Amino acid sequence: GQQVMQIPQYQHVQEGEDFTTYCNSSTTLSNIQWYKQRPGGHPVFLIQLVKSGEVKKQKRLTFQFGEAKKNSSLHITATQTTDVGTYFCAGNTNAGKSTFGDGTTLTVKP
Amino acid sequence: NAGVTQTPKFQVLKTGQSMTLQCAQDMNHNSMYWYRQDPGMGLRLIYYSASEGTTDKGEVPNGYNVSRLNKREFSLRLESAAPSQTSVYFCASRLRDRLNTEAFFGQGTRLTVV
């Protein structure tokens, strides 16, 4: 079945450093969604990428969708303590299958 | 606008007990979902309801049953709780079961089975 691998599982950074999490799917995706879950909270939708090679930005966050539509990345520039949490990707296929990655947990040291 | 509301927020059960987790959404969404989240793991789909009147199994349905009571409400039942069902349970909804719409999650139910 469809598998979505997300790396790294954990990332500890100093405030101000950059952070990147990667998402890789075993199958071609129709779109990919990214969610953020704060500690003790629930996942909250960040963005959706649909087109091959698409790049979207939200302030310090940059999201990319690979040319083959099988991988994606989320990059945060100059992390802040408000960025802490777990970032999940959710890969969605044309067959109607949605699979969440295991998430990358980001901690930021002030 | 409450979004997705789950009750209860916390629950402790003894092995073999039964309980129902409630979920309601006020966004007029067609599709609703139940996930479980275990430490260090992603969200695994238990059951979903693409529209009122339909339910389907997800990845990990064993030990659970669901009811789509009406368009707003989707409940998850544990008939005989087991320690392996200790987890955080999230209900989610989407406007429709096309996966190009965002999912809205409830606050979660933290369940411990002893």
Interface residues (C-beta under 8 A of the other chain):
Chain A: V4 Q6 Q9 S30 N31 Q33 Y35 G41 H42 P43 V44 F45 Q48 V50 F88 A90 N92 T93 G96 K97 S98 F100 G101 D102 G103
Chain B: Y35 G40 M41 G42 L43 R44 L45 F90 D97 L99 N100 E102 A103 F104 F105 G106 Q107 G108
